[in-house]
Amino acid sequence: MKKFGYYSKPLNFNPKGKVIALNNNGCYEFNFWLVKDRFDPGAQIEWLEKELKDLESAGGFALIIAHIPLIDCLHEYGVRMKALMERY
């Protein structure tokens, strides 16, 4: 959380679930840091894919929260995030 602003936390009411909080500023069109890394800022997508894969293997589920809708995500980041959402 301190470095890139994304994290996951097990649910108190169901041990098979997790809340996954994303920092999807990586898809915000006015985020000028994207000039440096438009593909996966902070390796968040790589981390998210591992989280979802592990949950799937354990028969779990995720509640994903974010502050920018995925439909508004731009660049390669948006394409990869949408692919993950469709896959899982």
C-alpha positions, 0 to 999 in steps of 0.5 A: 500500500505504501509504495503503489496504493494497491492491496488485498485483505481477507474478508472477515465474514467469509475466509474464502473471499478477499477485498482487492483495492486497486490504484487504477490511476494507471489508466487515468488520461491526465496522469502524466506519469504514464509517459514513463510506464503505460503498460503496468505501473507499479507491477499492479496488473502482474500482482492482481493476476497472481491474486486472482489465480490464487483465489481461483485455485482455492475456490475463493472469490474477490470483491474488487474496488477502484476509483476509476471505472475500468471502462475509462481505462486507457492504453495498454493498462486498460486492455490488460485490466479488461482482459483480467476482468473477463478471464476471472 
